[in-house]
Protein backbone atom coordinates (compact mmCIF):
# COMPACT_ATOMS: atom_id res chain seq x y z
CA UNK A 1 0.00 0.00 0.00
CA UNK A 2 2.80 2.41 0.87
CA UNK A 3 4.60 1.46 -2.34
CA UNK A 4 1.57 2.52 -4.38
CA UNK A 5 1.43 5.80 -2.47
CA UNK A 6 5.12 6.41 -3.25
CA UNK A 7 4.62 5.74 -6.95
CA UNK A 8 1.57 8.01 -7.18
CA UNK A 9 3.46 11.32 -6.56
CA UNK A 10 6.14 10.22 -9.02
CA UNK A 11 3.46 9.48 -11.61
CA UNK A 12 1.78 12.84 -11.01
CA UNK A 13 5.11 14.63 -11.28
CA UNK A 14 5.90 12.89 -14.57
CA UNK A 15 2.43 13.72 -15.87
CA UNK A 16 2.81 17.39 -14.96
CA UNK A 17 6.23 17.50 -16.64
CA UNK A 18 4.80 16.02 -19.83
CA UNK A 19 1.92 18.51 -19.73
CA UNK A 20 4.33 21.41 -19.29
CA UNK A 21 6.48 20.18 -22.19
CA UNK A 22 3.40 19.81 -24.39
CA UNK A 23 2.28 23.32 -23.43
CA UNK A 24 5.67 24.78 -24.33
CA UNK A 25 5.76 22.96 -27.67
CA UNK A 26 2.23 23.56 -28.97
CA UNK A 27 -0.28 24.45 -26.26
CA UNK A 28 1.09 27.94 -25.71
CA UNK A 29 -0.36 29.05 -29.09
CA UNK A 30 -3.88 28.35 -27.81
CA UNK A 31 -3.26 30.47 -24.71
CA UNK A 32 -4.95 33.85 -25.24
CA UNK A 33 -3.68 35.46 -22.01
CA UNK A 34 -1.56 38.59 -22.33
CA UNK A 35 0.83 37.76 -19.49
CA UNK A 36 4.49 38.57 -20.14
CA UNK A 37 5.40 34.95 -19.32
CA UNK A 38 3.05 33.69 -22.06
CA UNK A 39 4.46 36.19 -24.56
CA UNK A 40 8.02 35.21 -23.65
CA UNK A 41 7.20 31.53 -24.14
CA UNK A 42 5.64 32.26 -27.56
CA UNK A 43 8.69 34.27 -28.61
CA UNK A 44 11.03 31.48 -27.47
CA UNK A 45 8.90 28.82 -29.17
CA UNK A 46 8.78 30.72 -32.47
CA UNK A 47 12.52 31.46 -32.28
CA UNK A 48 13.42 27.78 -31.92
CA UNK A 49 11.01 26.78 -34.70
CA UNK A 50 12.30 29.47 -37.05
CA UNK A 51 15.94 28.63 -36.34
CA UNK A 52 15.37 24.96 -37.18
CA UNK A 53 13.05 25.52 -40.18
CA UNK A 54 15.34 27.95 -41.99
CA UNK A 55 18.52 25.81 -42.00
CA UNK A 56 20.54 28.54 -40.32
CA UNK A 57 23.42 26.16 -39.55
CA UNK A 58 24.06 25.81 -43.29
CA UNK A 59 23.64 29.54 -43.88
CA UNK A 60 26.07 30.31 -41.06
CA UNK A 61 28.61 28.04 -42.77
CA UNK A 62 28.05 29.88 -46.06
CA UNK A 63 28.59 33.24 -44.35
CA UNK A 64 31.73 31.89 -42.68
CA UNK A 65 33.14 31.02 -46.10
CA UNK A 66 32.20 34.45 -47.49
CA UNK A 67 33.77 36.16 -44.48
CA UNK A 68 37.07 34.31 -44.92
CA UNK A 69 37.18 35.48 -48.54
CA UNK A 70 36.38 39.06 -47.53
CA UNK A 71 38.74 39.43 -44.54
CA UNK A 72 41.76 40.70 -46.48
CA UNK A 73 39.82 42.99 -48.89
CA UNK A 74 37.81 44.44 -45.99
CA UNK A 75 40.91 45.13 -43.93
CA UNK A 76 42.61 46.53 -47.04
CA UNK A 77 39.82 49.07 -47.49
CA UNK A 78 39.89 50.01 -43.80
CA UNK A 79 43.65 50.49 -43.81
CA UNK A 80 43.62 52.36 -47.13
CA UNK A 81 41.18 54.85 -45.65
CA UNK A 82 43.14 54.87 -42.39
CA UNK A 83 46.39 55.71 -44.19
CA UNK A 84 44.67 58.59 -45.93
CA UNK A 85 43.73 60.11 -42.57
CA UNK A 86 46.90 59.05 -40.77
CA UNK A 87 45.40 56.68 -38.18
CA UNK A 88 46.39 53.24 -39.51
CA UNK A 89 48.13 52.25 -36.25
CA UNK A 90 45.10 53.32 -34.25
CA UNK A 91 42.85 51.14 -36.41
CA UNK A 92 45.17 48.19 -35.85
CA UNK A 93 45.12 48.60 -32.07
CA UNK A 94 41.33 48.98 -32.13
CA UNK A 95 40.91 45.74 -34.09
CA UNK A 96 43.08 43.96 -31.53
CA UNK A 97 40.88 45.40 -28.79
CA UNK A 98 37.60 44.42 -30.47
CA UNK A 99 38.71 40.90 -31.39
CA UNK A 100 41.22 39.76 -28.76
CA UNK A 101 40.41 36.11 -29.48
CA UNK A 102 41.79 36.40 -33.03
CA UNK A 103 44.99 38.34 -32.48
CA UNK A 104 47.17 35.81 -34.33
CA UNK A 105 44.74 35.66 -37.26
CA UNK A 106 44.68 39.47 -37.45
CA UNK A 107 48.48 39.67 -37.41
CA UNK A 108 48.64 37.22 -40.31
CA UNK A 109 45.92 39.13 -42.16
CA UNK A 110 47.80 42.43 -41.68
CA UNK A 111 50.77 40.92 -43.51
CA UNK A 112 48.53 39.99 -46.44
CA UNK A 113 46.94 43.46 -46.34
CA UNK A 114 50.32 45.18 -46.69
CA UNK A 115 51.15 43.00 -49.71
CA UNK A 116 47.70 43.58 -51.16
CA UNK A 117 47.93 47.36 -50.88
CA UNK A 118 51.47 47.47 -52.28
CA UNK A 119 50.41 45.44 -55.33
CA UNK A 120 47.10 47.27 -55.77
CA UNK A 121 48.88 50.61 -56.12
CA UNK A 122 50.99 49.51 -59.09
CA UNK A 123 50.12 49.37 -62.79
CA UNK A 124 47.01 47.77 -64.16
CA UNK A 125 46.43 45.79 -60.97
CA UNK A 126 45.04 48.87 -59.28
CA UNK A 127 41.87 48.72 -61.39
CA UNK A 128 41.45 44.93 -61.17
CA UNK A 129 42.27 44.95 -57.45
CA UNK A 130 39.74 47.67 -56.73
CA UNK A 131 37.01 45.86 -58.66
CA UNK A 132 37.77 42.58 -56.86
CA UNK A 133 37.83 44.37 -53.51
CA UNK A 134 34.44 46.02 -54.03
CA UNK A 135 32.89 42.86 -55.47
CA UNK A 136 34.05 40.78 -52.48
CA UNK A 137 32.70 43.23 -49.92
CA UNK A 138 29.38 43.77 -51.71
CA UNK A 139 29.01 40.01 -52.17
CA UNK A 140 29.51 39.42 -48.43
CA UNK A 141 27.01 42.11 -47.43
CA UNK A 142 24.55 40.88 -50.06
CA UNK A 143 24.76 37.35 -48.61
CA UNK A 144 24.16 38.77 -45.13
CA UNK A 145 21.13 40.72 -46.34
CA UNK A 146 19.73 37.69 -48.21
CA UNK A 147 20.08 35.57 -45.06
CA UNK A 148 18.37 38.18 -42.90
CA UNK A 149 15.56 38.51 -45.47
CA UNK A 150 15.25 34.71 -45.57
CA UNK A 151 14.66 34.64 -41.82
CA UNK A 152 11.99 37.31 -42.20
CA UNK A 153 10.39 35.49 -45.14
CA UNK A 154 10.99 38.40 -47.52
CA UNK A 155 11.31 37.92 -51.28
CA UNK A 156 11.88 41.56 -52.31
CA UNK A 157 15.55 42.62 -52.25
CA UNK A 158 17.25 45.97 -52.41
CA UNK A 159 18.23 47.08 -55.88
CA UNK A 160 21.85 46.70 -57.00
CA UNK A 161 22.26 50.47 -56.95
CA UNK A 162 21.08 50.71 -53.35
CA UNK A 163 23.32 47.84 -52.33
CA UNK A 164 26.34 49.51 -53.89
CA UNK A 165 25.68 52.93 -52.34
CA UNK A 166 24.63 51.64 -48.89
CA UNK A 167 27.45 49.13 -48.50
CA UNK A 168 30.09 51.53 -49.82
CA UNK A 169 28.93 54.20 -47.36
CA UNK A 170 29.09 51.62 -44.55
CA UNK A 171 32.69 50.67 -45.28
CA UNK A 172 33.71 54.30 -45.64
CA UNK A 173 32.14 55.26 -42.31
CA UNK A 174 33.32 52.19 -40.38
CA UNK A 175 36.96 53.27 -39.85
CA UNK A 176 35.83 56.77 -38.89
CA UNK A 177 33.45 55.33 -36.28
CA UNK A 178 36.17 53.05 -34.93
CA UNK A 179 38.56 55.98 -34.53
CA UNK A 180 35.85 58.08 -32.88
CA UNK A 181 35.06 55.32 -30.39
CA UNK A 182 38.77 54.95 -29.63
CA UNK A 183 39.06 58.71 -29.12
CA UNK A 184 36.08 58.72 -26.77
CA UNK A 185 37.58 55.84 -24.76
CA UNK A 186 40.94 57.61 -24.45
CA UNK A 187 39.28 60.91 -23.52
CA UNK A 188 37.07 59.27 -20.87
CA UNK A 189 40.03 57.35 -19.45
CA UNK A 190 42.11 60.53 -19.11
CA UNK A 191 39.16 62.39 -17.61
CA UNK A 192 38.55 59.65 -15.06
CA UNK A 193 42.20 59.59 -14.01
CA UNK A 194 42.23 63.36 -13.66
CA UNK A 195 38.97 63.65 -11.72
CA UNK A 196 39.17 60.53 -9.58
CA UNK A 197 42.93 60.35 -9.10
CA UNK A 198 43.69 58.56 -5.87
CA UNK A 199 39.99 57.97 -5.24
CA UNK A 200 38.43 54.60 -4.49
CA UNK A 201 36.04 55.13 -7.43
CA UNK A 202 38.86 54.95 -9.96
CA UNK A 203 38.86 51.10 -10.23
CA UNK A 204 35.07 51.17 -10.63
CA UNK A 205 35.26 53.75 -13.40
CA UNK A 206 38.05 51.86 -15.10
CA UNK A 207 35.90 48.75 -14.96
CA UNK A 208 33.03 50.62 -16.57
CA UNK A 209 35.33 51.86 -19.32
CA UNK A 210 36.46 48.30 -19.98
CA UNK A 211 32.84 47.53 -20.87
CA UNK A 212 33.08 49.85 -23.88
CA UNK A 213 33.61 46.95 -26.37
CA UNK A 214 30.46 45.29 -25.03
CA UNK A 215 28.44 48.49 -25.48
CA UNK A 216 29.81 48.85 -29.02
CA UNK A 217 28.77 45.24 -29.70
CA UNK A 218 25.26 46.07 -28.49
CA UNK A 219 25.14 49.02 -30.86
CA UNK A 220 26.47 47.05 -33.87
CA UNK A 221 24.08 44.11 -33.41
CA UNK A 222 21.10 46.41 -32.82
CA UNK A 223 21.89 48.46 -35.93
CA UNK A 224 22.28 45.29 -38.02
CA UNK A 225 18.96 43.83 -36.88
CA UNK A 226 17.15 47.12 -37.42
CA UNK A 227 18.65 48.27 -40.74
CA UNK A 228 19.63 45.21 -42.80
CA UNK A 229 16.25 43.42 -43.29
CA UNK A 230 14.32 44.96 -46.18
CA UNK A 231 11.24 45.60 -44.05
CA UNK A 232 10.05 47.68 -41.11
CA UNK A 233 11.57 46.29 -37.91
CA UNK A 234 10.42 47.16 -34.41
CA UNK A 235 13.21 49.05 -32.68
CA UNK A 236 12.38 47.46 -29.32
CA UNK A 237 12.90 43.96 -30.73
CA UNK A 238 16.18 44.98 -32.39
CA UNK A 239 17.46 46.50 -29.12
CA UNK A 240 16.52 43.43 -27.06
CA UNK A 241 18.15 41.03 -29.52
CA UNK A 242 21.15 43.34 -29.95
CA UNK A 243 21.88 43.53 -26.22
CA UNK A 244 21.41 39.80 -25.72
CA UNK A 245 23.49 38.71 -28.72
CA UNK A 246 26.15 41.38 -28.11
CA UNK A 247 26.61 40.07 -24.57
CA UNK A 248 26.80 36.45 -25.76
CA UNK A 249 29.31 37.48 -28.44
CA UNK A 250 31.55 39.10 -25.81
CA UNK A 251 31.23 35.93 -23.75
CA UNK A 252 32.44 33.97 -26.77
CA UNK A 253 35.40 36.35 -27.02
CA UNK A 254 36.27 35.77 -23.38
CA UNK A 255 35.92 32.00 -23.81
CA UNK A 256 38.36 31.95 -26.72
CA UNK A 257 40.83 34.27 -24.97
CA UNK A 258 40.78 32.27 -21.75
CA UNK A 259 41.12 29.03 -23.72
CA UNK A 260 44.33 30.05 -25.49
CA UNK A 261 46.21 27.63 -23.25
CA UNK A 262 44.83 24.81 -25.41
CA UNK A 263 46.29 26.33 -28.58
CA UNK A 264 49.51 24.41 -27.99
CA UNK A 265 47.63 21.21 -28.76
CA UNK A 266 46.59 22.62 -32.14
CA UNK A 267 50.15 23.77 -32.78
CA UNK A 268 51.30 20.17 -32.48
CA UNK A 269 48.85 19.18 -35.22
CA UNK A 270 48.61 22.19 -37.55
CA UNK A 271 51.91 23.95 -36.89
CA UNK A 272 51.90 27.58 -38.00
CA UNK A 273 48.34 27.17 -39.33
CA UNK A 274 46.91 26.43 -35.89
CA UNK A 275 45.01 29.73 -35.85
CA UNK A 276 43.01 28.74 -38.96
CA UNK A 277 40.69 26.07 -37.46
CA UNK A 278 40.18 28.28 -34.41
CA UNK A 279 39.29 31.20 -36.69
CA UNK A 280 36.76 29.08 -38.61
CA UNK A 281 35.14 27.82 -35.41
CA UNK A 282 35.01 31.35 -34.02
CA UNK A 283 33.44 32.71 -37.24
CA UNK A 284 30.88 29.89 -37.36
CA UNK A 285 29.82 30.48 -33.75
CA UNK A 286 29.76 34.25 -34.26
CA UNK A 287 27.44 33.96 -37.26
CA UNK A 288 25.21 31.54 -35.36
CA UNK A 289 24.92 34.13 -32.58
CA UNK A 290 24.15 36.88 -35.12
CA UNK A 291 21.51 34.80 -36.93
CA UNK A 292 19.95 33.80 -33.61
CA UNK A 293 19.44 37.50 -32.97
CA UNK A 294 17.71 37.90 -36.35
CA UNK A 295 15.38 35.04 -35.46
CA UNK A 296 14.71 36.58 -32.06
CA UNK A 297 13.91 39.98 -33.62
CA UNK A 298 11.55 38.31 -36.10
CA UNK A 299 9.82 36.34 -33.33
CA UNK A 300 9.50 39.45 -31.14
CA UNK A 301 7.59 41.17 -33.94
CA UNK A 302 5.52 38.29 -35.33
CA UNK A 303 4.66 35.92 -32.49
CA UNK A 304 1.05 37.19 -32.37
CA UNK A 305 0.44 36.05 -35.94
CA UNK A 306 2.11 32.64 -35.69
CA UNK A 307 -0.99 30.96 -34.20
CA UNK A 308 -2.52 30.98 -37.71
CA UNK A 309 0.41 29.16 -39.29
CA UNK A 310 -1.03 25.63 -39.12
CA UNK A 311 -4.28 26.67 -40.82
CA UNK A 312 -2.47 28.90 -43.31
CA UNK A 313 -0.50 25.92 -44.62
CA UNK A 314 -3.76 24.31 -45.79
CA UNK A 315 -5.76 27.37 -46.86
CA UNK A 316 -8.33 26.84 -49.62
CA UNK A 317 -7.72 28.49 -53.03
CA UNK A 318 -11.02 30.40 -52.82
CA UNK A 319 -10.21 31.86 -49.38
CA UNK A 320 -6.70 32.72 -50.53
CA UNK A 321 -8.09 34.54 -53.57
CA UNK A 322 -10.59 36.38 -51.37
CA UNK A 323 -7.84 37.70 -49.09
CA UNK A 324 -5.69 38.61 -52.10
CA UNK A 325 -8.56 40.61 -53.63
CA UNK A 326 -9.07 42.28 -50.23
CA UNK A 327 -5.43 43.42 -50.14
CA UNK A 328 -5.70 44.59 -53.76
CA UNK A 329 -8.86 46.55 -52.91
CA UNK A 330 -7.18 48.27 -49.96
CA UNK A 331 -4.22 49.21 -52.16
CA UNK A 332 -6.60 50.54 -54.84
CA UNK A 333 -8.56 52.55 -52.28
CA UNK A 334 -5.39 54.18 -50.95
CA UNK A 335 -4.29 54.92 -54.51
CA UNK A 336 -7.60 56.65 -55.32
CA UNK A 337 -7.35 58.73 -52.14
CA UNK A 338 -3.81 59.81 -53.05
CA UNK A 339 -2.51 58.21 -49.84
CA UNK A 340 0.91 56.57 -49.43
CA UNK A 341 1.31 53.10 -50.91
CA UNK A 342 0.35 50.07 -48.83
CA UNK A 343 3.27 48.60 -46.87
CA UNK A 344 3.69 45.11 -45.50
CA UNK A 345 3.45 46.45 -41.95
CA UNK A 346 0.07 48.00 -42.74
CA UNK A 347 -1.15 44.75 -44.28
CA UNK A 348 -0.36 42.99 -41.00
CA UNK A 349 -1.74 45.74 -38.78
CA UNK A 350 -4.73 47.17 -40.66
CA UNK A 351 -5.90 44.22 -42.76
CA UNK A 352 -5.61 41.73 -39.90
CA UNK A 353 -3.73 39.19 -42.06
CA UNK A 354 -0.91 37.29 -40.30
CA UNK A 355 2.62 37.53 -41.62
CA UNK A 356 2.78 33.88 -42.66
CA UNK A 357 -0.12 34.51 -45.11
CA UNK A 358 0.54 38.17 -45.99
CA UNK A 359 3.97 37.46 -47.46
CA UNK A 360 2.57 34.71 -49.71
CA UNK A 361 -0.41 36.81 -50.80
CA UNK A 362 1.72 39.86 -51.60
CA UNK A 363 4.11 37.67 -53.57
CA UNK A 364 1.21 36.16 -55.55
CA UNK A 365 -0.25 39.59 -56.33
CA UNK A 366 3.14 40.79 -57.47
CA UNK A 367 3.73 37.72 -59.68
CA UNK A 368 0.23 38.12 -61.16
CA UNK A 369 1.21 41.71 -62.05
CA UNK A 370 -1.68 43.13 -60.08
CA UNK A 371 0.55 44.97 -57.58
CA UNK A 372 3.81 46.72 -58.31
CA UNK A 373 6.58 47.16 -55.76
CA UNK A 374 7.94 50.57 -54.83
CA UNK A 375 10.23 51.79 -52.06
CA UNK A 376 8.76 54.42 -49.79
CA UNK A 377 10.92 57.31 -48.64
CA UNK A 378 11.16 59.48 -45.53
CA UNK A 379 8.04 58.51 -43.62
CA UNK A 380 8.50 54.75 -43.67
CA UNK A 381 12.27 54.76 -43.77
CA UNK A 382 12.68 53.01 -47.09
CA UNK A 383 10.22 50.16 -46.46
CA UNK A 384 8.93 48.16 -49.41
CA UNK A 385 5.38 49.18 -50.37
CA UNK A 386 2.77 48.06 -52.92
CA UNK A 387 0.43 49.93 -55.24
CA UNK A 388 -1.91 48.77 -58.07
CA UNK A 389 -0.06 47.92 -61.26
CA UNK A 390 -3.01 49.32 -63.26
CA UNK A 391 -5.39 52.20 -62.85
CA UNK A 392 -8.09 50.87 -60.45
CA UNK A 393 -10.74 52.39 -62.75
CA UNK A 394 -9.56 50.05 -65.55
CA UNK A 395 -8.90 46.90 -63.50
CA UNK A 396 -12.02 44.74 -63.09
CA UNK A 397 -12.79 42.07 -60.50
CA UNK A 398 -12.94 39.26 -63.07
CA UNK A 399 -9.59 40.32 -64.50
CA UNK A 400 -8.01 40.14 -61.04
CA UNK A 401 -9.57 36.74 -60.27
CA UNK A 402 -8.45 35.37 -63.65
CA UNK A 403 -4.90 36.61 -63.05
CA UNK A 404 -4.75 34.90 -59.64
CA UNK A 405 -6.40 31.69 -60.87
CA UNK A 406 -4.11 31.33 -63.89
CA UNK A 407 -0.96 32.19 -61.96
CA UNK A 408 1.79 29.63 -62.41
CA UNK A 409 2.92 27.19 -65.09
CA UNK A 410 0.30 25.55 -67.31
CA UNK A 411 -0.03 23.67 -70.62
CA UNK A 412 3.42 22.08 -70.27
CA UNK A 413 2.29 18.42 -70.56
CA UNK A 414 1.53 17.93 -74.28
CA UNK A 415 0.29 14.35 -74.00
CA UNK A 416 -2.11 15.06 -71.12
CA UNK A 417 -3.25 18.37 -72.65
CA UNK A 418 -4.13 16.69 -75.93
CA UNK A 419 -5.89 13.74 -74.31
CA UNK A 420 -8.05 15.92 -72.01
CA UNK A 421 -8.58 18.87 -74.36
CA UNK A 422 -12.37 18.41 -74.42
CA UNK A 423 -12.46 18.35 -70.61
CA UNK A 424 -10.42 21.57 -70.48
CA UNK A 425 -12.88 23.29 -72.83
CA UNK A 426 -15.78 22.15 -70.66
CA UNK A 427 -14.16 23.44 -67.48
CA UNK A 428 -13.29 26.78 -69.10
CA UNK A 429 -16.88 27.21 -70.30
CA UNK A 430 -18.25 26.36 -66.84
CA UNK A 431 -15.89 28.81 -65.18
CA UNK A 432 -16.89 31.48 -67.69
CA UNK A 433 -20.57 30.96 -66.85
CA UNK A 434 -19.84 31.25 -63.12
CA UNK A 435 -17.92 34.47 -63.62
CA UNK A 436 -20.65 35.88 -65.87
CA UNK A 437 -23.11 35.51 -62.97
CA UNK A 438 -20.96 37.95 -60.97
CA UNK A 439 -21.19 41.64 -61.91
CA UNK A 440 -17.89 42.63 -63.46
CA UNK A 441 -17.17 45.89 -61.64
CA UNK A 442 -14.00 47.91 -61.62
CA UNK A 443 -11.72 47.58 -58.61
CA UNK A 444 -12.05 51.20 -57.47
CA UNK A 445 -15.85 50.80 -57.24
CA UNK A 446 -15.46 47.51 -55.38
CA UNK A 447 -13.11 49.15 -52.87
CA UNK A 448 -15.43 52.11 -52.34
CA UNK A 449 -18.56 49.97 -51.75
CA UNK A 450 -17.30 46.91 -49.87
CA UNK A 451 -14.44 48.05 -47.61
CA UNK A 452 -15.39 48.79 -44.02
CA UNK A 453 -13.26 51.92 -43.84
CA UNK A 454 -13.60 54.41 -41.03
CA UNK A 455 -12.23 57.22 -43.18
Secondary structure, DSSP 4 states (H G I P E B T S, - for coil): -HHHHHHHHHHHHHHHHHHHHHHHHTGGGG-----HHHHHHHHHHHHHHHHHHTTHHHHHHHHHHHHHHHHHHHHHHHHHHHHHHT-HHHHHHHHHHHTGGGHHHHHHHHHHHHHHHHHHTSTTHHHHHHHHHHHHHHHHHHHHHHHHHHHHT------HHHHHHHHHHHHHHHHHHHHHHHHHHHHHHHHHHHHSTT-THHHHHHHHHHTHHHHHHHHHHHHHHHHSSSS---HHHHHHHHHHHHHHHHHHHHHHHHTGGGHHHHHHHHGGGHHHHHHHHHHHHHHHHHHHHHHHHHHHHHGGGGGGHHHHTT--HHHHHHHHHHHHHHHHHHHHTTPPPEEHHHHHHHS---HHHHHHHHHHHHHTTSEEEEE--GGGSS-EEEEESS-TTT-BHHHHHHHHHT-S--S--HHHHHHTHHHHHHHHHHHHHHHHTS---BHHHHHHHH-----
